[in-house]
Amino acid sequence: MELELYGVDDKFYSKLDQEDALLGSYPVDDGCRIHVSQISSLATGLVSAMMSHWGKMMAGNKNSHSGVCACVCV
């Protein structure tokens, strides 16, 4: 699976290719999106579960910023 980070203007920022790096070590900003490509059926389930968990976590956190995260699977 390959992950790429795009800005709000759909400008390519970076590949998320360092497995041990935290998301905060990349130039992530409000409105950025993560594009997922070359995904296997196992990874599809993992990404779906992750996004579901993230959505529930954000719904329960009323004091969080209003940033938007989108996951696009190809």
C-alpha positions as protocol buffer text, in pm:
chain_id: "A"
residue {
  index: 1
  type: MET
  ca { x: 0 y: 0 z: 0 }
}
residue {
  index: 2
  type: GLU
  ca { x: 128 y: 346 z: -88 }
}
residue {
  index: 3
  type: LEU
  ca { x: 25 y: 663 z: 97 }
}
residue {
  index: 4
  type: GLU
  ca { x: 57 y: 1017 z: -42 }
}
residue {
  index: 5
  type: LEU
  ca { x: -19 y: 1346 z: 130 }
}
residue {
  index: 6
  type: TYR
  ca { x: -201 y: 1624 z: -62 }
}
residue {
  index: 7
  type: GLY
  ca { x: -284 y: 1979 z: 48 }
}
residue {
  index: 8
  type: VAL
  ca { x: -619 y: 2157 z: 34 }
}
residue {
  index: 9
  type: ASP
  ca { x: -542 y: 2276 z: -319 }
}
residue {
  index: 10
  type: ASP
  ca { x: -473 y: 1915 z: -427 }
}
residue {
  index: 11
  type: LYS
  ca { x: -103 y: 1995 z: -445 }
}
residue {
  index: 12
  type: PHE
  ca { x: 118 y: 1689 z: -381 }
}
residue {
  index: 13
  type: TYR
  ca { x: 309 y: 1736 z: -55 }
}
residue {
  index: 14
  type: SER
  ca { x: 488 y: 1411 z: 17 }
}
residue {
  index: 15
  type: LYS
  ca { x: 485 y: 1033 z: 6 }
}
residue {
  index: 16
  type: LEU
  ca { x: 421 y: 882 z: 348 }
}
residue {
  index: 17
  type: ASP
  ca { x: 683 y: 613 z: 301 }
}
residue {
  index: 18
  type: GLN
  ca { x: 870 y: 597 z: 631 }
}
residue {
  index: 19
  type: GLU
  ca { x: 704 y: 315 z: 824 }
}
residue {
  index: 20
  type: ASP
  ca { x: 840 y: 425 z: 1162 }
}
residue {
  index: 21
  type: ALA
  ca { x: 759 y: 797 z: 1117 }
}
residue {
  index: 22
  type: LEU
  ca { x: 466 y: 959 z: 1296 }
}
residue {
  index: 23
  type: LEU
  ca { x: 211 y: 1153 z: 1091 }
}
residue {
  index: 24
  type: GLY
  ca { x: 323 y: 1473 z: 1266 }
}
residue {
  index: 25
  type: SER
  ca { x: 668 y: 1443 z: 1108 }
}
residue {
  index: 26
  type: TYR
  ca { x: 509 y: 1519 z: 768 }
}
residue {
  index: 27
  type: PRO
  ca { x: 379 y: 1863 z: 656 }
}
residue {
  index: 28
  type: VAL
  ca { x: 18 y: 1784 z: 756 }
}
residue {
  index: 29
  type: ASP
  ca { x: -217 y: 2083 z: 784 }
}
residue {
  index: 30
  type: ASP
  ca { x: -592 y: 2136 z: 815 }
}
residue {
  index: 31
  type: GLY
  ca { x: -769 y: 2022 z: 500 }
}
residue {
  index: 32
  type: CYS
  ca { x: -494 y: 1784 z: 387 }
}
residue {
  index: 33
  type: ARG
  ca { x: -593 y: 1445 z: 251 }
}
residue {
  index: 34
  type: ILE
  ca { x: -418 y: 1109 z: 241 }
}
residue {
  index: 35
  type: HIS
  ca { x: -442 y: 922 z: -88 }
}
residue {
  index: 36
  type: VAL
  ca { x: -414 y: 542 z: -62 }
}
residue {
  index: 37
  type: SER
  ca { x: -313 y: 342 z: -369 }
}
residue {
  index: 38
  type: GLN
  ca { x: -209 y: -14 z: -452 }
}
residue {
  index: 39
  type: ILE
  ca { x: -431 y: -146 z: -177 }
}
residue {
  index: 40
  type: SER
  ca { x: -496 y: -515 z: -112 }
}
residue {
  index: 41
  type: SER
  ca { x: -829 y: -654 z: 7 }
}
residue {
  index: 42
  type: LEU
  ca { x: -683 y: -701 z: 357 }
}
residue {
  index: 43
  type: ALA
  ca { x: -563 y: -340 z: 364 }
}
residue {
  index: 44
  type: THR
  ca { x: -906 y: -222 z: 241 }
}
residue {
  index: 45
  type: GLY
  ca { x: -1064 y: -365 z: 556 }
}
residue {
  index: 46
  type: LEU
  ca { x: -795 y: -212 z: 777 }
}
residue {
  index: 47
  type: VAL
  ca { x: -835 y: 134 z: 619 }
}
residue {
  index: 48
  type: SER
  ca { x: -1215 y: 114 z: 654 }
}
residue {
  index: 49
  type: ALA
  ca { x: -1184 y: 17 z: 1020 }
}
residue {
  index: 50
  type: MET
  ca { x: -932 y: 296 z: 1083 }
}
residue {
  index: 51
  type: MET
  ca { x: -1153 y: 561 z: 922 }
}
residue {
  index: 52
  type: SER
  ca { x: -1457 y: 437 z: 1116 }
}
residue {
  index: 53
  type: HIS
  ca { x: -1265 y: 453 z: 1443 }
}
residue {
  index: 54
  type: TRP
  ca { x: -1129 y: 800 z: 1357 }
}
residue {
  index: 55
  type: GLY
  ca { x: -1482 y: 925 z: 1279 }
}
residue {
  index: 56
  type: LYS
  ca { x: -1617 y: 796 z: 1612 }
}
residue {
  index: 57
  type: MET
  ca { x: -1322 y: 949 z: 1797 }
}
residue {
  index: 58
  type: MET
  ca { x: -1373 y: 1290 z: 1632 }
}
residue {
  index: 59
  type: ALA
  ca { x: -1750 y: 1281 z: 1698 }
}
residue {
  index: 60
  type: GLY
  ca { x: -1682 y: 1228 z: 2068 }
}
residue {
  index: 61
  type: ASN
  ca { x: -1424 y: 1505 z: 2090 }
}
residue {
  index: 62
  type: LYS
  ca { x: -1623 y: 1831 z: 2076 }
}
residue {
  index: 63
  type: ASN
  ca { x: -1316 y: 2047 z: 2146 }
}
residue {
  index: 64
  type: SER
  ca { x: -1110 y: 1926 z: 1850 }
}
residue {
  index: 65
  type: HIS
  ca { x: -1015 y: 2148 z: 1558 }
}
residue {
  index: 66
  type: SER
  ca { x: -1235 y: 2143 z: 1253 }
}
residue {
  index: 67
  type: GLY
  ca { x: -974 y: 1990 z: 1020 }
}
residue {
  index: 68
  type: VAL
  ca { x: -1096 y: 1744 z: 761 }
}
residue {
  index: 69
  type: CYS
  ca { x: -930 y: 1416 z: 679 }
}
residue {
  index: 70
  type: ALA
  ca { x: -1027 y: 1229 z: 367 }
}
residue {
  index: 71
  type: CYS
  ca { x: -913 y: 887 z: 256 }
}
residue {
  index: 72
  type: VAL
  ca { x: -937 y: 804 z: -112 }
}
residue {
  index: 73
  type: CYS
  ca { x: -883 y: 440 z: -210 }
}
residue {
  index: 74
  type: VAL
  ca { x: -794 y: 352 z: -568 }
}
